[in-house]
Amino acid sequence: MSDEETNGRPHVREDLPPPAELTPPPPSVAEALSACVRFVHAKYGVLLDGTSDTLSLLDQYVRDARAEIAAKPAALELLATSAGAYLGEVLRREYGAEWLAEGDPSGWRLLFTHVFLSFNPVGLAREALVSAEQEGWHAHLATDPAEQDGVMARLASLPDVDEEEYYLPSTRFDVVGIVFEHLRARMARTGTSDVTFSADDY
């Protein structure tokens, strides 16, 4: 997914400060998400453009890839890394975040800028591909411990979904958005809406 393919601009949210020019993702992430774009284009003839509108296609790609992984388990690592990089980049552009992507993908993190929130998008993709939790891949949404109970209560208030839908990239995108909005509302109530977070804070 090149800057040309995504117009090189992050999504503009009216409730956040105007975004700076979006910096490119780290090389390891760029390589993986470009692979995802190629894989999806080869399979469906559609070019992913880095927006949330394309996540329904990523959902279908994940569904179809499950059979491939069942037949060839070694494919999981490549497919999860590529799909996770794409999902993470969509989230980064939508909400504002930076990648920590050094070494093995199990250690990658997406660190949010406008709320204190982090997780590993590759972990989310692995769980989507196997329809089960993946221990050690940090797919859980990590927040300030003081906010955890409120976040859990907010998520508990959501309608139930079946297990297959729960793990899909589009569902996880929606859940991240709900948590993001919850944390932003909390910051507004405490007068800290202008606070931002960097990698040093994590």
C-alpha positions, 0 to 999 in steps of 0.5 A, spaced: 500 500 500 503 506 497 502 513 499 499 513 491 494 508 493 492 511 499 493 518 497 498 519 503 493 522 507 490 520 514 483 520 515 481 526 518 477 526 525 473 532 527 474 531 534 482 530 534 487 535 532 489 536 525 493 530 523 500 531 521 503 529 515 502 521 515 509 518 516 511 511 512 510 505 517 516 502 519 520 498 513 517 491 516 510 493 516 510 496 509 513 490 506 508 486 510 502 490 508 504 490 501 504 483 501 497 483 504 495 488 498 498 483 493 495 477 496 488 480 496 488 483 489 491 476 486 485 473 489 479 478 488 482 483 483 480 488 488 486 493 490 486 495 498 486 502 499 488 503 506 481 505 508 476 502 513 471 500 507 476 495 505 475 491 511 469 487 509 474 484 503 479 483 509 474 479 512 473 475 506 480 474 505 481 471 512 475 466 512 478 463 505 485 463 508 483 459 514 482 453 509 489 454 507 492 454 514 488 448 515 492 444 510 498 448 510 499 450 518 506 453 516 502 459 512 499 462 518 505 466 520 506 469 513 498 470 512 497 473 520 503 478 519 501 481 512 493 481 514 495 484 521 500 489 518 494 492 514 489 492 519 494 496 524 495 501 518 488 502 517 487 503 525 493 508 525 490 512 519 483 512 522 485 514 529 492 516 530 498 511 532 505 509 531 508 502 530 513 499 534 515 494 530 522 491 531 524 484 531 519 478 531 512 480 529 510 477 536 513 483 539 510 488 534 505 494 537 501 499 535 501 505 540 495 510 540 497 517 540 490 520 542 489 515 548 493 510 552 491 504 548 496 499 545 496 492 542 499 487 537 495 487 530 498 481 528 495 478 534 488 480 532 490 477 525 492 470 528 486 470 532 482 471 526 485 466 522 484 461 527 478 463 530 481 462 537 485 466 542 493 466 541 497 466 547 503 471 547 501 475 541 498 481 545 491 481 541 488 484 548 487 492 548 492 494 553 490 501 557 491 505 563 490 500 569 485 505 572 481 505 565 481 498 565 474 496 569 471 502 565 473 499 558 471 492 560 464 495 562 463 498 556 465 492 552 460 488 556 454 492 554 455 491 547 451 486 543 453 479 543 456 476 536 458 469 534 465 467 535 466 467 528 464 474 527 467 476 534 474 475 531 474 478 524 478 484 522 472 489 521 469 487 528 476 488 531 476 495 528 469 496 531 471 494 538 477 498 538 473 504 535 468 503 541 474 503 546 477 509 543 471 513 543 470 511 551 477 513 553 476 520 549 470 521 553 473 520 559 479 525 557 474 530 555 471 529 562 477 530 566 480 536 561 485 532 558 483 532 551 489 535 549 494 530 552 498 526 547 502 519 548 508 517 544 512 511 545 516 513 551 509 513 555 508 506 553 
